[in-house]
Each structure stands twice: as structure tokens, then as C-alpha cells.
């Protein structure tokens, strides 16, 4: 009888641990995705009107800005 209770307790503890671990990993993945999405929204690439033409953020030179304004 004691062996049965011990194995049931170990099974319950293992399932509880696996469930908590699963939710912890899910929380970490969702938090990582949210932080990446927030970083994407605050990216200077999105505020630039020519964001599709540049792959990385570089300051635009003054003659280039004057060329666009003309």
C-alpha cells in the first residue's frame, strides 16, 4: 500500500513539475516575443519614409535630404 501511495505521489509531483515547467517556458517565449515586437515598433526604421530601401539605420546626409526636398 505504501509503495502505491509513494508512486502516486511521485507521479503527481512529476506531472506538477512538468506542467509548471511548460507554463514557465511558454511565459518566457511570450515575453521574448513581446519584447521583440516592442523593439520592432520603436525601431527608427519604421519612422523613416524610406525604410524599405535601407537595411540598417544610418544617418542621412544633408545633400540627400536637400535632394528630396527639391
C-alpha positions in Angstrom: 0.0 0.0 0.0 2.8 2.4 0.8 4.5 1.7 -2.5 1.3 2.6 -4.3 1.0 5.9 -2.4 4.6 6.7 -3.0 4.5 6.0 -6.7 1.2 8.1 -7.0 2.9 10.9 -5.1 5.9 10.8 -7.3 3.7 10.7 -10.4 1.7 13.7 -9.2 4.9 15.6 -8.3 6.4 14.8 -11.8 3.2 16.0 -13.5 3.0 19.1 -11.4 6.7 19.9 -12.2 6.2 19.2 -15.9 3.1 21.5 -16.0 4.9 24.3 -14.2 7.9 23.9 -16.5 5.7 24.1 -19.5 4.0 27.2 -18.4 7.3 28.8 -17.4 8.7 28.1 -20.9 5.5 29.4 -22.5 5.7 32.6 -20.4 9.3 33.1 -21.4 8.6 32.6 -25.1 5.6 35.0 -25.0 7.7 37.6 -23.0 10.5 37.3 -25.5 8.1 37.7 -28.4 6.5 40.8 -26.8 9.9 42.4 -26.2 10.9 41.7 -29.8 7.7 43.2 -31.0 8.1 46.3 -28.8 11.6 46.8 -30.1 10.4 46.5 -33.6 7.7 49.1 -33.0 10.2 51.5 -31.5 12.7 50.9 -34.3 13.9 54.0 -36.2 13.4 52.1 -39.4 9.6 52.3 -39.1 9.6 56.1 -38.7 11.6 56.7 -41.8 9.6 57.2 -45.1 12.3 55.3 -47.0 12.5 52.4 -44.5 12.1 49.7 -47.2 15.3 50.9 -49.0 17.6 50.6 -46.1 18.5 47.5 -44.2 20.1 49.2 -41.2 19.8 52.6 -39.6 22.2 55.1 -41.0 22.1 58.9 -40.6 21.0 60.5 -43.8 23.5 63.1 -45.2 22.3 66.7 -45.7 22.7 66.7 -49.5 20.5 63.7 -49.7 17.8 65.5 -47.7 18.1 68.6 -49.9 17.7 66.4 -52.9 14.5 65.0 -51.6 13.1 68.4 -50.6 13.7 69.9 -54.1 
